[in-house]
C-alpha cells in the first residue's frame, strides 16, 4: 500500500492517505488542531470491504459454503421454522467464508436465499420468510461459535490484542504492519475479528505508546552537544539544508559521484556512531530503522521542524544510520561493478586476440606448406647447407610466425 501516515505526539491523532508514486508505506506527519480526534486510517475502502464486507457468492461458492456436514444438519434440524433455518444457513455459509457474522436481511441476499430454498426447502416460497429478532440471531451466533470452536473478542482478548500491537509496533511502526499482525493473531487464536474501528484504536494506541517510549529514552540519553549535532542537519547556513544534500543518491558509478558519497559518509559518521550507541537503548528493529529513515527521507525540512523534537531526533538518527550504511553499499557496489567491468574487458580482449591469432594462423598455413616443400624440392645430395634452407624458409615466413604455426600444428595434430 502506498500510504501517508500523519501523526502527532501530543494529540494521539493519526491520519493515513495516499502519497506520491514510488513512496512505499511511508508516513507523513502533520499537526492537527488541538482537541481533534480522528482514527488511524490504515486501509482504503476496498481493503476494508475485502476483510469486513459480506461475501458475494458465485454459483460455485454457494455449492461449497452452503453444503452441510452431518453435524451441521443436526444443528439445522434443532431450529424451528423455515425462516430461522434459512437465516442459520446464511450465517453458516458466510461464517465459513470469512469467520465473521453479518446481518442477513432476506431481501438483500435474495440470490443466496433463492439457492437455499431451491436446495433445502423446494416447496417454500421466498415471500413467506419473515425477519428474525436479534435474540434469535445471537443464539444462532453462539451455536456457530461452538460448532467452529471460535470465540468472541471480549475484554481478555482485547487486552491480548493490545499487547500484541505493542510488540508489533516495536518491530515495525508501519500502521498496516501492526494491523496485519493483529489480524493474523485473531485468525490463529480463532477469535471473531473485532470491528475495524476497534482495531484502528488498538493500533493507534500502540503506536502512540511506542512514540512516547522512544521520546522518553531520547530525553534521558541525548546530551546537549548531541542534540546540537542533530539540529545541524536541518540548518540552512549555506542556503541548502545538510539533510537535503545527504538525501541525494549517486547518479552513477563515476569517480566524481563516488567522491561525493565518501564526503557524505564523512559527514554522517559522527551521527551514525551516535545512533549505534542509542539504538540498543531505543530497542528499534532493523525494519523500524528503515521505516523511520524513510520518513526522514520523505519529509521536507519544513515538516520535520513541525514535529515534536524527540520525533524529529528519532527520524534523523535512523536516517543518518541507514544513509551511512547505504553509502558503504554504494561504494561496495561500485567496486564490484568496476571489477566486473575490468574482468569483462579482459575476457573480451582475450577473445578478440584469440580470434585474431586464429585468423593469422589460418592465413600463414599455406606459407608453412611452402616451407615444408623446401625439404622435398631441395637436392638431397648434401650440397645444400641447413642454413641455406633455413634462410629460404624464413624468407617465406619469418621465424616468429613460423614458430606460431608450428605450435598450432603441433596442438591440432
TORKOL-4160 file (C-alpha; in steps of 0.2 Angstrom, whole numbers, padded with zeros to 4 digits, m for minus):
413
<pt num="1" X="0000" Y="0000" Z="0000"/>
<pt num="2" X="0006" Y="0017" Z="m0004"/>
<pt num="3" X="0001" Y="0026" Z="0012"/>
<pt num="4" X="0005" Y="0043" Z="0020"/>
<pt num="5" X="0004" Y="0042" Z="0039"/>
<pt num="6" X="0001" Y="0058" Z="0048"/>
<pt num="7" X="0004" Y="0058" Z="0067"/>
<pt num="8" X="0007" Y="0070" Z="0081"/>
<pt num="9" X="0015" Y="0066" Z="0098"/>
<pt num="10" X="0004" Y="0077" Z="0108"/>
<pt num="11" X="m0014" Y="0073" Z="0102"/>
<pt num="12" X="m0014" Y="0055" Z="0098"/>
<pt num="13" X="m0021" Y="0058" Z="0081"/>
<pt num="14" X="m0017" Y="0048" Z="0066"/>
<pt num="15" X="m0022" Y="0050" Z="0048"/>
<pt num="16" X="m0017" Y="0040" Z="0033"/>
<pt num="17" X="m0018" Y="0044" Z="0014"/>
<pt num="18" X="m0010" Y="0040" Z="m0002"/>
<pt num="19" X="0007" Y="0048" Z="m0006"/>
<pt num="20" X="0016" Y="0051" Z="m0022"/>
<pt num="21" X="0020" Y="0036" Z="m0034"/>
<pt num="22" X="0035" Y="0027" Z="m0028"/>
<pt num="23" X="0033" Y="0030" Z="m0009"/>
<pt num="24" X="0030" Y="0014" Z="m0001"/>
<pt num="25" X="0021" Y="0013" Z="0015"/>
<pt num="26" X="0028" Y="0030" Z="0020"/>
<pt num="27" X="0020" Y="0041" Z="0033"/>
<pt num="28" X="0020" Y="0060" Z="0033"/>
<pt num="29" X="0017" Y="0068" Z="0050"/>
<pt num="30" X="0007" Y="0085" Z="0052"/>
<pt num="31" X="0000" Y="0094" Z="0066"/>
<pt num="32" X="m0019" Y="0093" Z="0069"/>
<pt num="33" X="m0029" Y="0106" Z="0078"/>
<pt num="34" X="m0029" Y="0104" Z="0097"/>
<pt num="35" X="m0043" Y="0093" Z="0103"/>
<pt num="36" X="m0047" Y="0084" Z="0087"/>
<pt num="37" X="m0049" Y="0065" Z="0087"/>
<pt num="38" X="m0048" Y="0055" Z="0071"/>
<pt num="39" X="m0045" Y="0037" Z="0070"/>
<pt num="40" X="m0029" Y="0030" Z="0061"/>
<pt num="41" X="m0034" Y="0027" Z="0043"/>
<pt num="42" X="m0025" Y="0011" Z="0039"/>
<pt num="43" X="m0034" Y="0003" Z="0025"/>
<pt num="44" X="m0043" Y="0010" Z="0010"/>
<pt num="45" X="m0061" Y="0007" Z="0007"/>
<pt num="46" X="m0058" Y="m0008" Z="m0005"/>
<pt num="47" X="m0047" Y="m0016" Z="0008"/>
<pt num="48" X="m0059" Y="m0014" Z="0022"/>
<pt num="49" X="m0073" Y="m0021" Z="0011"/>
<pt num="50" X="m0062" Y="m0036" Z="0007"/>
<pt num="51" X="m0060" Y="m0040" Z="0025"/>
<pt num="52" X="m0077" Y="m0035" Z="0033"/>
<pt num="53" X="m0089" Y="m0035" Z="0018"/>
<pt num="54" X="m0102" Y="m0048" Z="0017"/>
<pt num="55" X="m0097" Y="m0062" Z="0005"/>
<pt num="56" X="m0104" Y="m0061" Z="m0013"/>
<pt num="57" X="m0106" Y="m0079" Z="m0018"/>
<pt num="58" X="m0104" Y="m0086" Z="m0035"/>
<pt num="59" X="m0114" Y="m0102" Z="m0040"/>
<pt num="60" X="m0098" Y="m0112" Z="m0036"/>
<pt num="61" X="m0096" Y="m0103" Z="m0019"/>
<pt num="62" X="m0114" Y="m0107" Z="m0015"/>
<pt num="63" X="m0111" Y="m0125" Z="m0018"/>
<pt num="64" X="m0096" Y="m0125" Z="m0007"/>
<pt num="65" X="m0101" Y="m0115" Z="0008"/>
<pt num="66" X="m0119" Y="m0120" Z="0009"/>
<pt num="67" X="m0116" Y="m0139" Z="0008"/>
<pt num="68" X="m0119" Y="m0146" Z="0026"/>
<pt num="69" X="m0109" Y="m0158" Z="0036"/>
<pt num="70" X="m0118" Y="m0171" Z="0047"/>
<pt num="71" X="m0116" Y="m0160" Z="0062"/>
<pt num="72" X="m0122" Y="m0145" Z="0053"/>
<pt num="73" X="m0138" Y="m0155" Z="0048"/>
<pt num="74" X="m0141" Y="m0159" Z="0066"/>
<pt num="75" X="m0139" Y="m0141" Z="0071"/>
<pt num="76" X="m0151" Y="m0136" Z="0057"/>
<pt num="77" X="m0164" Y="m0148" Z="0062"/>
<pt num="78" X="m0164" Y="m0142" Z="0080"/>
<pt num="79" X="m0171" Y="m0125" Z="0074"/>
<pt num="80" X="m0189" Y="m0122" Z="0072"/>
<pt num="81" X="m0197" Y="m0113" Z="0057"/>
<pt num="82" X="m0190" Y="m0111" Z="0039"/>
<pt num="83" X="m0186" Y="m0093" Z="0042"/>
<pt num="84" X="m0174" Y="m0097" Z="0056"/>
<pt num="85" X="m0167" Y="m0112" Z="0047"/>
<pt num="86" X="m0163" Y="m0101" Z="0031"/>
<pt num="87" X="m0156" Y="m0087" Z="0042"/>
<pt num="88" X="m0145" Y="m0100" Z="0050"/>
<pt num="89" X="m0139" Y="m0107" Z="0034"/>
<pt num="90" X="m0135" Y="m0090" Z="0028"/>
<pt num="91" X="m0124" Y="m0086" Z="0043"/>
<pt num="92" X="m0116" Y="m0103" Z="0042"/>
<pt num="93" X="m0110" Y="m0100" Z="0024"/>
<pt num="94" X="m0104" Y="m0083" Z="0027"/>
<pt num="95" X="m0095" Y="m0088" Z="0043"/>
<pt num="96" X="m0086" Y="m0102" Z="0034"/>
<pt num="97" X="m0081" Y="m0089" Z="0021"/>
<pt num="98" X="m0075" Y="m0075" Z="0032"/>
<pt num="99" X="m0076" Y="m0081" Z="0050"/>
<pt num="100" X="m0087" Y="m0066" Z="0054"/>
<pt num="101" X="m0106" Y="m0063" Z="0057"/>
<pt num="102" X="m0116" Y="m0052" Z="0045"/>
<pt num="103" X="m0134" Y="m0046" Z="0045"/>
<pt num="104" X="m0145" Y="m0057" Z="0034"/>
<pt num="105" X="m0160" Y="m0047" Z="0028"/>
<pt num="106" X="m0168" Y="m0059" Z="0016"/>
<pt num="107" X="m0171" Y="m0046" Z="0003"/>
<pt num="108" X="m0153" Y="m0040" Z="0002"/>
<pt num="109" X="m0146" Y="m0058" Z="m0001"/>
<pt num="110" X="m0161" Y="m0064" Z="m0012"/>
<pt num="111" X="m0150" Y="m0074" Z="m0023"/>
<pt num="112" X="m0142" Y="m0084" Z="m0009"/>
<pt num="113" X="m0160" Y="m0086" Z="m0001"/>
<pt num="114" X="m0166" Y="m0092" Z="m0018"/>
<pt num="115" X="m0152" Y="m0105" Z="m0019"/>
<pt num="116" X="m0155" Y="m0111" Z="m0001"/>
<pt num="117" X="m0174" Y="m0113" Z="m0004"/>
<pt num="118" X="m0172" Y="m0122" Z="m0020"/>
<pt num="119" X="m0159" Y="m0134" Z="m0012"/>
<pt num="120" X="m0166" Y="m0137" Z="0005"/>
<pt num="121" X="m0184" Y="m0131" Z="0005"/>
<pt num="122" X="m0191" Y="m0133" Z="m0013"/>
<pt num="123" X="m0209" Y="m0130" Z="m0008"/>
<pt num="124" X="m0207" Y="m0114" Z="0002"/>
<pt num="125" X="m0209" Y="m0098" Z="m0007"/>
<pt num="126" X="m0197" Y="m0084" Z="m0003"/>
<pt num="127" X="m0211" Y="m0072" Z="0000"/>
<pt num="128" X="m0216" Y="m0082" Z="0015"/>
<pt num="129" X="m0200" Y="m0079" Z="0025"/>
<pt num="130" X="m0200" Y="m0067" Z="0040"/>
<pt num="131" X="m0187" Y="m0057" Z="0048"/>
<pt num="132" X="m0179" Y="m0064" Z="0064"/>
<pt num="133" X="m0177" Y="m0054" Z="0080"/>
<pt num="134" X="m0159" Y="m0051" Z="0087"/>
<pt num="135" X="m0161" Y="m0063" Z="0101"/>
<pt num="136" X="m0164" Y="m0077" Z="0089"/>
<pt num="137" X="m0149" Y="m0072" Z="0078"/>
<pt num="138" X="m0137" Y="m0071" Z="0093"/>
<pt num="139" X="m0142" Y="m0088" Z="0098"/>
<pt num="140" X="m0138" Y="m0094" Z="0081"/>
<pt num="141" X="m0121" Y="m0085" Z="0083"/>
<pt num="142" X="m0117" Y="m0094" Z="0099"/>
<pt num="143" X="m0121" Y="m0111" Z="0090"/>
<pt num="144" X="m0109" Y="m0107" Z="0076"/>
<pt num="145" X="m0095" Y="m0101" Z="0088"/>
<pt num="146" X="m0097" Y="m0118" Z="0097"/>
<pt num="147" X="m0098" Y="m0128" Z="0081"/>
<pt num="148" X="m0082" Y="m0120" Z="0074"/>
<pt num="149" X="m0073" Y="m0118" Z="0090"/>
<pt num="150" X="m0072" Y="m0099" Z="0089"/>
<pt num="151" X="m0074" Y="m0086" Z="0102"/>
<pt num="152" X="m0079" Y="m0068" Z="0103"/>
<pt num="153" X="m0067" Y="m0054" Z="0106"/>
<pt num="154" X="m0070" Y="m0050" Z="0124"/>
<pt num="155" X="m0061" Y="m0039" Z="0137"/>
<pt num="156" X="m0047" Y="m0053" Z="0139"/>
<pt num="157" X="m0045" Y="m0055" Z="0120"/>
<pt num="158" X="m0044" Y="m0036" Z="0118"/>
<pt num="159" X="m0030" Y="m0035" Z="0131"/>
<pt num="160" X="m0020" Y="m0048" Z="0122"/>
<pt num="161" X="m0023" Y="m0038" Z="0106"/>
<pt num="162" X="m0016" Y="m0023" Z="0114"/>
<pt num="163" X="m0001" Y="m0032" Z="0120"/>
<pt num="164" X="0002" Y="m0040" Z="0103"/>
<pt num="165" X="0000" Y="m0022" Z="0095"/>
<pt num="166" X="0013" Y="m0015" Z="0107"/>
<pt num="167" X="0025" Y="m0029" Z="0102"/>
<pt num="168" X="0022" Y="m0027" Z="0084"/>
<pt num="169" X="0025" Y="m0008" Z="0085"/>
<pt num="170" X="0042" Y="m0011" Z="0092"/>
<pt num="171" X="0047" Y="m0022" Z="0077"/>
<pt num="172" X="0039" Y="m0011" Z="0064"/>
<pt num="173" X="0029" Y="0006" Z="0066"/>
<pt num="174" X="0020" Y="0005" Z="0050"/>
<pt num="175" X="0002" Y="0005" Z="0054"/>
<pt num="176" X="m0003" Y="m0008" Z="0041"/>
<pt num="177" X="0010" Y="m0020" Z="0048"/>
<pt num="178" X="0003" Y="m0019" Z="0066"/>
<pt num="179" X="m0014" Y="m0021" Z="0059"/>
<pt num="180" X="m0009" Y="m0037" Z="0049"/>
<pt num="181" X="m0001" Y="m0044" Z="0065"/>
<pt num="182" X="m0017" Y="m0041" Z="0074"/>
<pt num="183" X="m0027" Y="m0049" Z="0060"/>
<pt num="184" X="m0015" Y="m0064" Z="0060"/>
<pt num="185" X="m0017" Y="m0066" Z="0079"/>
<pt num="186" X="m0036" Y="m0066" Z="0079"/>
<pt num="187" X="m0035" Y="m0079" Z="0065"/>
<pt num="188" X="m0023" Y="m0090" Z="0074"/>
<pt num="189" X="m0032" Y="m0089" Z="0090"/>
<pt num="190" X="m0049" Y="m0092" Z="0082"/>
<pt num="191" X="m0057" Y="m0076" Z="0088"/>
<pt num="192" X="m0070" Y="m0067" Z="0078"/>
<pt num="193" X="m0061" Y="m0052" Z="0072"/>
<pt num="194" X="m0067" Y="m0036" Z="0081"/>
<pt num="195" X="m0073" Y="m0021" Z="0071"/>
<pt num="196" X="m0062" Y="m0011" Z="0060"/>
<pt num="197" X="m0064" Y="0004" Z="0071"/>
<pt num="198" X="m0058" Y="m0005" Z="0087"/>
<pt num="199" X="m0043" Y="m0012" Z="0078"/>
<pt num="200" X="m0039" Y="0006" Z="0072"/>
<pt num="201" X="m0040" Y="0012" Z="0090"/>
<pt num="202" X="m0028" Y="m0003" Z="0096"/>
<pt num="203" X="m0015" Y="0001" Z="0083"/>
<pt num="204" X="m0016" Y="0020" Z="0086"/>
<pt num="205" X="m0014" Y="0017" Z="0105"/>
<pt num="206" X="0001" Y="0005" Z="0102"/>
<pt num="207" X="0010" Y="0017" Z="0090"/>
<pt num="208" X="0007" Y="0032" Z="0102"/>
<pt num="209" X="0014" Y="0022" Z="0116"/>
<pt num="210" X="0029" Y="0017" Z="0106"/>
<pt num="211" X="0032" Y="0035" Z="0101"/>
<pt num="212" X="0031" Y="0040" Z="0119"/>
<pt num="213" X="0043" Y="0027" Z="0124"/>
<pt num="214" X="0056" Y="0032" Z="0111"/>
<pt num="215" X="0054" Y="0050" Z="0116"/>
<pt num="216" X="0057" Y="0046" Z="0134"/>
<pt num="217" X="0073" Y="0037" Z="0130"/>
<pt num="218" X="0080" Y="0051" Z="0120"/>
<pt num="219" X="0076" Y="0064" Z="0133"/>
<pt num="220" X="0086" Y="0054" Z="0145"/>
<pt num="221" X="0101" Y="0050" Z="0135"/>
<pt num="222" X="0104" Y="0063" Z="0122"/>
<pt num="223" X="0117" Y="0076" Z="0128"/>
<pt num="224" X="0115" Y="0095" Z="0123"/>
<pt num="225" X="0130" Y="0093" Z="0111"/>
<pt num="226" X="0122" Y="0078" Z="0103"/>
<pt num="227" X="0106" Y="0087" Z="0101"/>
<pt num="228" X="0115" Y="0101" Z="0093"/>
<pt num="229" X="0123" Y="0089" Z="0081"/>
<pt num="230" X="0106" Y="0083" Z="0075"/>
<pt num="231" X="0100" Y="0100" Z="0073"/>
<pt num="232" X="0113" Y="0104" Z="0061"/>
<pt num="233" X="0105" Y="0093" Z="0048"/>
<pt num="234" X="0091" Y="0105" Z="0047"/>
<pt num="235" X="0101" Y="0120" Z="0047"/>
<pt num="236" X="0102" Y="0131" Z="0031"/>
<pt num="237" X="0118" Y="0142" Z="0033"/>
<pt num="238" X="0124" Y="0139" Z="0015"/>
<pt num="239" X="0106" Y="0140" Z="0008"/>
<pt num="240" X="0104" Y="0121" Z="0006"/>
<pt num="241" X="0099" Y="0111" Z="0021"/>
<pt num="242" X="0113" Y="0097" Z="0025"/>
<pt num="243" X="0100" Y="0084" Z="0026"/>
<pt num="244" X="0094" Y="0088" Z="0008"/>
<pt num="245" X="0111" Y="0086" Z="0002"/>
<pt num="246" X="0113" Y="0070" Z="0011"/>
<pt num="247" X="0097" Y="0063" Z="0004"/>
<pt num="248" X="0104" Y="0063" Z="m0014"/>
<pt num="249" X="0109" Y="0046" Z="m0021"/>
<pt num="250" X="0124" Y="0045" Z="m0033"/>
<pt num="251" X="0118" Y="0046" Z="m0051"/>
<pt num="252" X="0131" Y="0033" Z="m0057"/>
<pt num="253" X="0147" Y="0025" Z="m0053"/>
<pt num="254" X="0158" Y="0039" Z="m0059"/>
<pt num="255" X="0173" Y="0044" Z="m0049"/>
<pt num="256" X="0165" Y="0061" Z="m0045"/>
<pt num="257" X="0149" Y="0053" Z="m0039"/>
<pt num="258" X="0159" Y="0041" Z="m0028"/>
<pt num="259" X="0170" Y="0055" Z="m0020"/>
<pt num="260" X="0154" Y="0064" Z="m0016"/>
<pt num="261" X="0147" Y="0048" Z="m0007"/>
<pt num="262" X="0163" Y="0047" Z="0003"/>
<pt num="263" X="0161" Y="0065" Z="0008"/>
<pt num="264" X="0143" Y="0061" Z="0014"/>
<pt num="265" X="0150" Y="0046" Z="0023"/>
<pt num="266" X="0162" Y="0058" Z="0032"/>
<pt num="267" X="0148" Y="0070" Z="0037"/>
<pt num="268" X="0137" Y="0056" Z="0043"/>
<pt num="269" X="0150" Y="0046" Z="0053"/>
<pt num="270" X="0148" Y="0055" Z="0070"/>
<pt num="271" X="0129" Y="0054" Z="0069"/>
<pt num="272" X="0129" Y="0036" Z="0063"/>
<pt num="273" X="0140" Y="0032" Z="0078"/>
<pt num="274" X="0128" Y="0041" Z="0090"/>
<pt num="275" X="0114" Y="0031" Z="0083"/>
<pt num="276" X="0124" Y="0015" Z="0085"/>
<pt num="277" X="0126" Y="0020" Z="0104"/>
<pt num="278" X="0107" Y="0024" Z="0106"/>
<pt num="279" X="0099" Y="0010" Z="0096"/>
<pt num="280" X="0101" Y="m0003" Z="0109"/>
<pt num="281" X="0093" Y="0009" Z="0122"/>
<pt num="282" X="0079" Y="0013" Z="0110"/>
<pt num="283" X="0077" Y="m0006" Z="0105"/>
<pt num="284" X="0072" Y="m0002" Z="0087"/>
<pt num="285" X="0072" Y="m0016" Z="0075"/>
<pt num="286" X="0081" Y="m0016" Z="0058"/>
<pt num="287" X="0064" Y="m0014" Z="0050"/>
<pt num="288" X="0060" Y="0000" Z="0062"/>
<pt num="289" X="0076" Y="0009" Z="0057"/>
<pt num="290" X="0072" Y="0008" Z="0039"/>
<pt num="291" X="0054" Y="0014" Z="0041"/>
<pt num="292" X="0059" Y="0029" Z="0052"/>
<pt num="293" X="0074" Y="0033" Z="0040"/>
<pt num="294" X="0061" Y="0033" Z="0025"/>
<pt num="295" X="0050" Y="0045" Z="0034"/>
<pt num="296" X="0065" Y="0057" Z="0037"/>
<pt num="297" X="0070" Y="0055" Z="0018"/>
<pt num="298" X="0052" Y="0058" Z="0013"/>
<pt num="299" X="0048" Y="0073" Z="0023"/>
<pt num="300" X="0053" Y="0091" Z="0019"/>
<pt num="301" X="0063" Y="0101" Z="0031"/>
<pt num="302" X="0048" Y="0111" Z="0035"/>
<pt num="303" X="0038" Y="0096" Z="0040"/>
<pt num="304" X="0052" Y="0089" Z="0051"/>
<pt num="305" X="0053" Y="0105" Z="0060"/>
<pt num="306" X="0034" Y="0104" Z="0064"/>
<pt num="307" X="0036" Y="0088" Z="0073"/>
<pt num="308" X="0040" Y="0087" Z="0092"/>
<pt num="309" X="0059" Y="0087" Z="0094"/>
<pt num="310" X="0060" Y="0069" Z="0100"/>
<pt num="311" X="0051" Y="0063" Z="0085"/>
<pt num="312" X="0062" Y="0073" Z="0074"/>
<pt num="313" X="0078" Y="0066" Z="0083"/>
<pt num="314" X="0071" Y="0048" Z="0081"/>
<pt num="315" X="0069" Y="0050" Z="0062"/>
<pt num="316" X="0086" Y="0059" Z="0060"/>
<pt num="317" X="0096" Y="0046" Z="0069"/>
<pt num="318" X="0088" Y="0032" Z="0059"/>
<pt num="319" X="0091" Y="0042" Z="0043"/>
<pt num="320" X="0109" Y="0045" Z="0047"/>
<pt num="321" X="0112" Y="0027" Z="0052"/>
<pt num="322" X="0103" Y="0020" Z="0037"/>
<pt num="323" X="0111" Y="0033" Z="0025"/>
<pt num="324" X="0128" Y="0029" Z="0031"/>
<pt num="325" X="0125" Y="0011" Z="0028"/>
<pt num="326" X="0119" Y="0015" Z="0010"/>
<pt num="327" X="0134" Y="0025" Z="0007"/>
<pt num="328" X="0145" Y="0009" Z="0010"/>
<pt num="329" X="0133" Y="m0001" Z="0000"/>
<pt num="330" X="0135" Y="0011" Z="m0015"/>
<pt num="331" X="0154" Y="0011" Z="m0013"/>
<pt num="332" X="0155" Y="m0008" Z="m0012"/>
<pt num="333" X="0143" Y="m0010" Z="m0027"/>
<pt num="334" X="0154" Y="0002" Z="m0037"/>
<pt num="335" X="0169" Y="m0008" Z="m0033"/>
<pt num="336" X="0161" Y="m0024" Z="m0038"/>
<pt num="337" X="0154" Y="m0015" Z="m0054"/>
<pt num="338" X="0172" Y="m0009" Z="m0058"/>
<pt num="339" X="0179" Y="m0026" Z="m0055"/>
<pt num="340" X="0166" Y="m0034" Z="m0066"/>
<pt num="341" X="0170" Y="m0021" Z="m0080"/>
<pt num="342" X="0188" Y="m0025" Z="m0079"/>
<pt num="343" X="0185" Y="m0044" Z="m0080"/>
<pt num="344" X="0173" Y="m0042" Z="m0094"/>
<pt num="345" X="0186" Y="m0031" Z="m0103"/>
<pt num="346" X="0199" Y="m0043" Z="m0100"/>
<pt num="347" X="0189" Y="m0058" Z="m0107"/>
<pt num="348" X="0183" Y="m0048" Z="m0122"/>
<pt num="349" X="0201" Y="m0043" Z="m0126"/>
<pt num="350" X="0207" Y="m0061" Z="m0124"/>
<pt num="351" X="0193" Y="m0067" Z="m0135"/>
<pt num="352" X="0197" Y="m0054" Z="m0148"/>
<pt num="353" X="0216" Y="m0058" Z="m0148"/>
<pt num="354" X="0212" Y="m0077" Z="m0149"/>
<pt num="355" X="0201" Y="m0074" Z="m0164"/>
<pt num="356" X="0214" Y="m0063" Z="m0172"/>
<pt num="357" X="0228" Y="m0076" Z="m0169"/>
<pt num="358" X="0217" Y="m0089" Z="m0177"/>
<pt num="359" X="0214" Y="m0079" Z="m0192"/>
<pt num="360" X="0233" Y="m0076" Z="m0193"/>
<pt num="361" X="0237" Y="m0094" Z="m0191"/>
<pt num="362" X="0225" Y="m0099" Z="m0205"/>
<pt num="363" X="0232" Y="m0086" Z="m0216"/>
<pt num="364" X="0250" Y="m0092" Z="m0213"/>
<pt num="365" X="0246" Y="m0111" Z="m0215"/>
<pt num="366" X="0249" Y="m0110" Z="m0234"/>
<pt num="367" X="0266" Y="m0102" Z="m0232"/>
<pt num="368" X="0270" Y="m0115" Z="m0219"/>
<pt num="369" X="0266" Y="m0128" Z="m0233"/>
<pt num="370" X="0278" Y="m0119" Z="m0244"/>
<pt num="371" X="0292" Y="m0121" Z="m0231"/>
<pt num="372" X="0289" Y="m0139" Z="m0229"/>
<pt num="373" X="0291" Y="m0141" Z="m0248"/>
<pt num="374" X="0308" Y="m0135" Z="m0246"/>
<pt num="375" X="0313" Y="m0152" Z="m0239"/>
<pt num="376" X="0306" Y="m0161" Z="m0254"/>
<pt num="377" X="0312" Y="m0150" Z="m0268"/>
<pt num="378" X="0329" Y="m0146" Z="m0262"/>
<pt num="379" X="0343" Y="m0158" Z="m0268"/>
<pt num="380" X="0346" Y="m0171" Z="m0256"/>
<pt num="381" X="0365" Y="m0174" Z="m0261"/>
<pt num="382" X="0371" Y="m0164" Z="m0245"/>
<pt num="383" X="0377" Y="m0149" Z="m0256"/>
<pt num="384" X="0364" Y="m0138" Z="m0248"/>
<pt num="385" X="0368" Y="m0132" Z="m0231"/>
<pt num="386" X="0354" Y="m0131" Z="m0217"/>
<pt num="387" X="0357" Y="m0113" Z="m0215"/>
<pt num="388" X="0353" Y="m0110" Z="m0233"/>
<pt num="389" X="0337" Y="m0120" Z="m0232"/>
<pt num="390" X="0333" Y="m0111" Z="m0216"/>
<pt num="391" X="0336" Y="m0094" Z="m0224"/>
<pt num="392" X="0324" Y="m0098" Z="m0238"/>
<pt num="393" X="0311" Y="m0104" Z="m0225"/>
<pt num="394" X="0312" Y="m0088" Z="m0216"/>
<pt num="395" X="0311" Y="m0078" Z="m0232"/>
<pt num="396" X="0294" Y="m0087" Z="m0235"/>
<pt num="397" X="0288" Y="m0085" Z="m0217"/>
<pt num="398" X="0298" Y="m0076" Z="m0203"/>
<pt num="399" X="0304" Y="m0085" Z="m0188"/>
<pt num="400" X="0291" Y="m0079" Z="m0175"/>
<pt num="401" X="0276" Y="m0083" Z="m0187"/>
<pt num="402" X="0283" Y="m0099" Z="m0192"/>
<pt num="403" X="0285" Y="m0104" Z="m0174"/>
<pt num="404" X="0267" Y="m0100" Z="m0170"/>
<pt num="405" X="0261" Y="m0110" Z="m0185"/>
<pt num="406" X="0272" Y="m0125" Z="m0180"/>
<pt num="407" X="0265" Y="m0124" Z="m0162"/>
<pt num="408" X="0247" Y="m0123" Z="m0169"/>
<pt num="409" X="0250" Y="m0138" Z="m0180"/>
<pt num="410" X="0258" Y="m0147" Z="m0165"/>
<pt num="411" X="0242" Y="m0144" Z="m0154"/>
<pt num="412" X="0230" Y="m0149" Z="m0168"/>
<pt num="413" X="0239" Y="m0164" Z="m0173"/>
